[in-house]
Amino acid sequence: MEISSPTLSGQKWTCADLLSSYRFWGMLLFFFLINISYTLSSTYNYYFWHNTLGIDMRDISSIIPFTQFGLLSGLILTWFLCRLKNRYPLYIVGLLLLAGTLCHWLVNDASQYFWLATGTFLSGVSQGAITLLIPMLLAVAVGSVEAFAVAFGFCLFANVIIKTCLPIFLYKTWTENLSTTCLVIVVLALLVLIPIKASLFYAPPSQRKSSTQRSEHAEPVIVALLAMIVPFYKIYWFVRIHREMQSAMPSSRLMTAHGAGWISALVPLGTAMLCLMLSDEMCSQLANKEKETGVKTGWVLLWGLLFPPVGIAMLQEKCNRLMAASVNQDINENT
């Protein structure tokens, strides 16, 4: 049975709303595809221009300032793009990279320096804009400076990883059709944006639903042992605990049960992320009921990163006390 939770229909987006929306995952996939295409294109072009077209490395090195100028221009362009309160700035970024890639295709010999510089500049603009635009859009969604800092740090980290690892793989699996591959990836990135609603995060989040499930007392030690021994128990536990929490105390700050299960199974550091959100919500609920919040969220997050079964056991203990406090409060209200 599915129920609509009245507290899930607020105007403000939460992290759980983001993680439950294709808008977030579509933007994330778009970001990775754009960065992969840019890295492949830039690495391939330097090789192609020098070895196939015979362009001197000194001439190629003179193109590098156009890349840096493009990156700076992209960062400045983001200030204007973020004022468009819809998804279309993402299309602009993708089209800039598409135009840059097509300009590189027009380079047939060393004399076509203009297309060389133009394509490099446009690709740089796209790269600079996407690195700042994604964090800005996510920060607007949740209205948090912390969200911007985390998202911007993630984007920079992803850029470094892609630019470091991809060329190594590229040299080992070189293909003559790599330029076409870059173009196809850009087109695919633009197609990923189509299902995203035009309003993006400037419209209220969709009302989420959660399955009903009666809360049950579970021993934290047993839960930890099962998480260590039984395959996939951790996924089942996250699904169950979210159903119980949403049934007893619906909150827009919690994932849906199925969403939590997928994140714990597929997303790197997804377990730690869910431990953080669950602990924050449980501490808030316990504080509202004037109960001791127990283990600090920082410790739960640390164990969620280092050894998830211990973090899960801590959350189960919090959940037991929270459910017991809710039952006692209901009894007092009825009497």
Order of alpha helices (4+ residues) and beta strands (2+ residues): beta-alpha-alpha-alpha-alpha-alpha-alpha-alpha-alpha-beta-alpha-alpha-alpha-alpha-alpha-alpha
